[in-house]
Amino acid sequence: MELAEIGRMLLLLLLLGCVIAVNVTKSLLQAVLLFMAYSSFMCLLWILMESPDLAITEAAVGAGVSGMLFLLTLKKLREIDRKGGEQP
């Protein structure tokens, strides 16, 4: 077994762990962070499969932009909860 194959299998196990953890976690913040970790692991997997264009896109969109949008949405939801459920 080559080192690259072992790395791919390890990343696939980490991806599967992230998917399961996102679905069973109760905290929205943990779910967002696990989603960002999933995107980062997927980026590494694309690099191992020699697809740098997909890796860059996954890093920028998956872990970067989408993760930040989820975090900002979570922040807004917490602000609404603090105000007693009133929407701005």
C-alpha positions as a printed Julia matrix, in Angstrom:
88×3 Matrix{Float64}:
   0.0    0.0    0.0
   1.39   3.38  -0.96
   1.61   6.34   1.38
  -0.79   8.34  -0.81
  -3.42   5.61  -0.55
  -3.07   5.51   3.23
  -3.43   9.3    3.31
  -6.55   9.15   1.16
  -8.12   6.48   3.35
  -7.31   8.47   6.49
  -8.85  11.59   4.98
 -11.94   9.63   3.95
 -12.31   8.38   7.53
 -11.95  11.94   8.81
 -14.55  13.1    6.3
 -16.94  10.39   7.42
 -16.3   11.32  11.06
 -17.08  14.97  10.32
 -20.3   14.05   8.52
 -21.51  11.89  11.39
 -20.47  14.45  14.01
 -22.3   17.27  12.22
 -25.48  15.24  12.23
 -25.37  14.23  15.9
 -24.09  17.43  17.5
 -26.54  19.59  19.43
 -24.55  22.82  19.21
 -24.91  24.92  16.07
 -21.45  26.4   16.56
 -19.89  22.94  16.7
 -21.82  21.95  13.57
 -20.48  24.97  11.68
 -16.91  24.29  12.82
 -17.24  20.64  11.82
 -18.56  21.73   8.41
 -15.51  23.94   7.99
 -13.24  21.05   9.02
 -15.02  18.84   6.49
 -14.29  21.37   3.75
 -10.65  21.6    4.82
 -10.24  17.82   4.74
 -11.95  17.74   1.35
  -9.47  20.36   0.13
  -6.59  18.14   1.23
  -8.17  15.18  -0.51
  -8.44  17.15  -3.76
  -4.75  18.02  -3.44
  -3.85  14.34  -3.0
  -5.92  13.51  -6.09
  -3.91  16.13  -8.01
  -6.81  18.51  -8.65
  -5.45  21.87  -7.5
  -8.25  23.88  -9.11
 -10.89  21.98  -7.12
  -8.78  22.24  -3.96
  -8.56  26.01  -4.25
 -12.29  26.28  -4.92
 -13.12  24.02  -1.96
 -10.87  26.02   0.35
 -12.22  29.37  -0.79
 -15.91  28.54  -1.03
 -16.38  25.56   1.29
 -14.26  26.48   4.28
 -13.96  30.2    3.64
 -17.04  31.93   2.33
 -19.68  29.39   3.37
 -18.14  28.97   6.82
 -18.08  32.71   7.4
 -21.68  33.08   6.22
 -22.76  30.3    8.61
 -20.9   31.97  11.48
 -22.45  35.37  10.72
 -25.9   33.79  10.53
 -25.31  32.08  13.86
 -24.26  35.41  15.38
 -27.45  37.07  14.09
 -29.58  34.24  15.48
 -27.99  34.64  18.91
 -28.61  38.4   18.81
 -32.28  37.77  18.0
 -32.52  35.29  20.89
 -31.02  37.85  23.3
 -33.58  40.47  22.25
 -36.41  38.13  23.12
 -37.3   36.81  19.7
 -37.85  40.18  18.0
 -36.64  40.31  14.44
 -34.8   43.43  13.29
